[in-house]
Amino acid sequence: MRIPKNRHPSHPGEIIKKFILDEFKISQTMLSERLNVSRRTINQLVNKQRPLSTIMALRLSKLTNTSPEYWINFQTAYDLFLIQNDKSLHLEKISAIA
């Protein structure tokens, strides 16, 4: 998977809001019921207050007829972008072993 260097990847919650909630015109409550999770879980995910778990990726894949990897890749791209741009980690001080 290519991680964009200059564009902040979308959080999985943004994808859920745009392509599930808005597209199908359903509420967070309706989605939570379909996925058998709490409304709070969906709300935190949509508001980028919670990362997408592997279990949620599996639930979303069943709901949308996609793969769990499709959903996990959004979270991975988002996390890697944040970490790669975190100056406090001093990643520039690490050199390749070979």
N, C-alpha and C positions, 0 to 999 in steps of 0.2 A: 504494500500500500504506500503510495506517495503522500507524504505529509507536506502541505503547503508551507513555505517558509515566510511568506509575506501576507497571507490572508488568514485571519482567525477562522478556523473551522466552526461550523455550527454545532452547538450543543445538541444532543439527541432530543432534548425537550422541545427545541425549536422545530425540529423535523416533525415530531409528534403533533405539535400545535398546528403547523401549516398543512401537513399532508394527511392527518387523521381528523383532528378536531374541526379545523376550518373546512377542509375539503368535503367531509361527510356531514358537516353541520351537526356534530354531536357535542354534548357537554362533557366536562371532566368527570362528572358523576356517572354519566352513561358509559364512558370509556372504562372507568374503574370497575363498574359492574361487569362489563364484558370480559375484562381481564382478571376478575376476581381478586382485586387488590383494593386498598382503601383509597378514598378520594384524596386524602392527604398525600399519599404516595404519588399520585398523578400530578397533583398541584405542585408539589416540590420538584418533580421532574420537569414539568413544563416551565417552571420559573427558575430553572437552572440552579436549584438549591440541593439537588441530589444527583449523583451520577447514575447512569444506566447500568443496572446489574445484569449479570448473565441470565438470571432467572427472568428478569423483565424482557431481555432480548428474546428469549425463547417464547414468552407470552405474546410479544408483539409480532414475532415471526409467524406464529399460528394465526393470529388475528388478520394479518395482512398478506398471508401466503408468500412470505419472503423467507430468507434464511436468518438464523440467529446472528450469523457473522455480519450480515448486512447492517444490523443494528449495533452490534459491538464495535464495528469499524468506525461508526460515528463517534462513539465514546473514546476509542483509542486515539483517533486523530485529534480530538479536542484535548485530551490529556497530554499527549506528546507535544502539541503546540505550546501549551502552558508551561510544561517543564523545560522545553528547549529554549524558551524565552525568559526563564527565571534566572536573573543575573546572580541571585544569592547562592546558586548552586556551584558557581565558578567552574562550569564545565570546560571552559577554555584552558584550564590548567591540566586537563587530562590529555595525555598523548597516547597514541596507538602503541600497543605492545609489539607489533611487528611492522 
